[in-house]
Amino acid sequence: MSVWQRASVIHNSLFTYTIWLENTGLLLARLYMAWVFFKSGLVKVQDWDSTLLLFEYEYVVPFLPYDVAAYLATFGELFFPLLLALGLFSRVSAFAISVINIVAVISLPEMPQAALNLHIIWGLLLGWLVLHGGGWLAGDKFLHLR
């Protein structure tokens, strides 16, 4: 057995099971992102008058009237996290939530650094989900196999 063949065997034996770690990570990222954004949508729905006031006076959403932006953000924060948690249309859902995340950063000009750091982490996780999909533990895979 050559050195390259031996190295290949060692490599394969070491990294055979890392695919399970990746899929577990994708599942945890999906559930975490779904939880964060769904919870935000619930807060908006629970006090709709305050939500409208925030969108009118605090948030500076570009290109949209404040009430349309409030409805779209709330819908997006309730609908796409459900899909993401179930792993349905994972890439599309993660991309849609990424758009919400980017608009949130743009529309709040005086965001504290700690909040901005969270949005950056969320953006990285969502980008990972857009690039890799929901993984083997997603509804997308289950429906595809059927």
Secondary structure, DSSP 8 states (H G I E B T S, - for coil): --HHHHHHHHHHHHHTTHHHHHHHHHHHHHHHHHHHHHHHHHHHHHTHHHHHHIIIII---TTS-HHHHHHHHHHHHHHHHHHHHHTTTHHHHHHHHHHHHHHHHHH-TT--HHHHHHHHHHHHHHHHHHHH-S-TTSHHHHHHH-
